[in-house]
């Protein structure tokens, strides 16, 4: 019997084929093959929101090949990813291939290992139509909002804009935070610190912070006068240790990763974007080439909100801990982590598939980025099954001149899980210094009072990690949508990076103001969270997907009709950003414009003056021909290239990356070339010839060698 197994990814297909062997033909669909049309609305509202699916343009060859394989097979198994999207892809495949949707032809793998693959093949089930309907509801909802709202934005702001059910709410989070920052009024306060020491150890100075009055009433000086009163009372007084509290504090390990926490931790520790994190995690899940094992899935499915772990993998982790760290690092019983009530809990937490494949064993196998993320996942999983860290903590309350000061310290008593992994944090870490031995009632040395004027700070801007955490906390979206949503609002230029922080653009604020004013439900965080719960009810089979869509459409269509009527003849202008560069023709300051190929600079005197120039970013390198500055530019096809600032006179351009390092032979700037054929650090100055091998720490996209021509640039 010939069996065809259809998955999404060619890499995943190779990994699974290795485990199934002869008799199985494993092929890839490379994602969705059917979807709503791009050029038309594609939803028949009058016919109970019937979606009109078509074959995706450019997929005809793949569809033909899959049909040919299926026609020769005795059995077709649909093995797409184990989530709503994967279930929908299998459902579409069944429609294309004429398979009975009620027949048992659906298999899933939470991990790409031999055991999981064999178990999946032996546990064939029907397509879960409730999962499919939850996907259809989301797809139709998003199509209604996007295709009905976007034309309004085109007419009232500018062409090419888009709105989305989730992206609009997430943009609002960023705009609201920016407005909080703008409206924030700083309040003055003063820190007062007492530098002191025990008489028996005068060299071991430590600092105690002002808490308030000796009776325990809290007080923080709000101006210089109040601060001076504290200083006057304490600068010549003798500090006395009023109480000393010693405790042993237990700190438990962080739970295993779910999608949101993986994205947050990869952002904090590895500085990965959410999009990059998920791309690398997908590679690790589908399979990487491991010596002696071949293509091997290294982690479980990476889109999950569950902290559940299988008994088998926990047992492996406990064996590893006992053998490599000792019994003191092994809890008496396995740790069990509770998944929050709102989670779908469809899959295990993100964890390694093979405990014995340690990060060190794969250091020379994986490239830098894949190694870093795998190590993060592996370390966190093993640590989550280790004993707690123990700290000796000390809190010393000190009376001085009628005021109460407090000093704290802690020392590590037993490291527990922290020998392997400590969770990153967005806030300051605790004071790990130890206090000297002291006794209650002991007179201490007064080594001076220090003061510092401070002002309260506004809430910080979101970064990708904290925005994803906010989405999770507010129930906006699901694990599979976090990274794509953040990427979308960045790509649409509603939000931009400033360092690692996210801030709204002028365009984003204009779009958001229109949405907030006219579409109170669509842009409402609570409404969006409720919609996610409604979709979950559809997935459970407790709600009809068409009814969920219909309920939303009633209010939305009324708001849309009112907005179009009220805004008739109104045009909203997006404030232009004025640059410090001037027009070569008329001398006016150029403004930043956006076009189909990204941002560029243009003269504000248009149409009288039509001067434009590309946006540029200065690099550390110098031109090998005229020693001018090298600028980073974008071609008409949005490819990055580098050119001399004196383009008209010099004309030097290259795909190679200018570096800050100078050539050891001639002193000119070095350039990094990274292509499939050549990876080197080279000097581009004519007649020098210096070159050395470049060993990349991580994967980069190979570029074309040579010089971009004027037409392309």
C-alpha positions, 0 to 999 in steps of 0.5 A: 500500500502506498501512502501519501503524507502531506505537510507544509514545509519541505524541511518537515517533509524530509524529517518525517520521511526519514522516520516513516521509510518505505511505503510513504511518500511525504510531500509539502504544500508549502503553506496554504493552497486556497484562500480568499481572493486578494482582488475582491472582497470574497465574502458573500455577506447576504448569503450568511457570510459564505467565504469564496475560496480560490486557488492561490495565484502561483500555486497551480504547479504545487496543486498539480503535483500534489494531485498527481501524488494523491491519485497514485496513493491508496491512502492520503494523510494530512499532517499539517501543523497542529493548530487552527491554521494547520487544520484549515490547510488540511481542510483545504487540501481535502477539498482540493483532493476530493477527500471525504472530510469525515474520513480519518485522514488527519494526523498531527505531530507535536514534535518531529521525532520518531516516537511522535511521528509513529504515534501520530501515524497510528492515531489517525482522526477526522479533520476537526471541523470546529478548529476549521470553523474557528479559523474561518471565523477569524479569516472572515472577520479580518477580511470584513474589517480590512476590506471595508475599512481600508478604502475609507482610510484611502479616501480620508488619509492616503492610498495604500493604507490598511486597517485590521481587527487586531493590528488596529488595537495593538497600534492603539496600545502604542499610541495610548502609551505615547500619549501617557508619556506626553501627558505625564507631569514629573513630580520631584522627590529626593533620595536620602541615604545614610552611609554607615558601618559596624564599629567592629568592621569600619571598613565594610561600609554599606548604605541605608535608604531613608524610609520615613520616621522612626515610628514607621510612618513613611516619608519621602522628601519632595523638595530641597527644604524637606531634605535639608531637615532630614540632613540637619537631624541626622548628619551628626547623630549616631545611627542605632540598629533598631532591628535585624531581620534574617530570612531564607528566601526561596526563589523558584525557577521560571516555567517552561516557555510558551510562545509569548514568553519565548518571544519576550526572553529572546528579545531581552537576552538575544535582542531578537525580534519576535519575527526572527524568533519564530522563524528560527524556532520553526527551523528548530521544530521542523528539523536541523541536520545533526551528525549521525542523526540527520534531519532531526526536530530539536524542539516541540511545536512553537505556537502554544500557550500551554505549560504542560509537559509530558511525563516522559520528557520530565523523567528524562530531565530528572535523570539528566539533572541527577547525573550531571548536577547531583541529587541536591539539585533534584526536587523530591517530585517533578515540578508541574506548572499550571496553565492559565484558564484562558489558554487553549492548552492544545500542545505541550510547552516549548521544550527540547525533543531530546534531552541528551542533545545538549547545546554544547553537543550542537555548538559546532552543528548549529549556526550562531542564532539557531544555537542561541535560541536552542540553548535558551529553550534547552536551559530553561526547560532543564532549569524548570525541573531543578530545585529552588535557589535559596538566599540568605536575606537581611533587612536592617532597620536603622534609627538616626536622628529621629528618622528610619533608614533601611539597608537590605542585602542577600547572599546566595545560600544554594544556587539550585536552578540558577547554576543553569538559567536565570530569567531575564527581567525588564527591571533592576535586579536586587541588591546581592551584597551582604551586610556585615555582622551586627546585633540589635541595639548596636551603635553604628558609625555615621559616615555621612549623608548623601542626597539626590534630587529625582523626578518620577518617570513616565511609563516606558515605551513598549518594546517588542517583548513588553508589547507582546506581554501586553497583548497576552495579558489583555487577551489580544490575539493568540500565540500564532498572531503575536509576531505577525501582528507586531511585524504588520504594524511596523511594515505598515509604518504605523509604528517604528523603532527608536532604538529597541523602543516602539513609538507611533509614527505621525501616520499611525497616530492619524489612523488611530485617531480616526479609528478611535473616534469612529469605530469604538468596537473595532478599536476597543481592547475589551471588544477584541479580547471578547472576540478572541473568547468567542473564537475559542467557543467556536473551536470548542464547538459551543458557538456557530462561527457565522453567528459570531461574525454576524454579531460583529458585522451588525455594529461594524456596518452601522459605524462604517455607514455613519463614518462615511456620511459624517466624513464626506468631503473631509481629508485628514493630513499626515504631518510631514517630518522635516529633515535637515537636508536641503533641496539641491534646486531651491534650497528648501528643507526636504521632507520625508515622504513614503512611496511604494519602495519605502521612505524618501526625501522630497522638496515641499515645493512640489509641483513647482519643484520636483526634486527628490533623493533617497533616504540615507544612513551613514556607515562607519566606512569611507569610500575607497575612491575619494574617501567620502562617507559611505551611505546605506541606501535602498534600491528600487527593488528595496535591496540594501546597497552602499554608495559614496556621498559624492555620488555625482562626482565619484559614483562608487557603489557596492553591495559589500558592507562598509566596516569601521575597521581599516586595512592593515596594508593601506589604511583604507576602510575594509568591506565585508563580502558575504555571498554563496561563492565568497565570504571575506573581509576585503579592501576595495582600494584599487591596487591593494588586494588585501583580503581575509576569510570571513567566518560568519557567527550566524546566517545572513542572506547572501547578496549579489556580488558586484556593483549595483547599476544606476538603473537598479539604484 
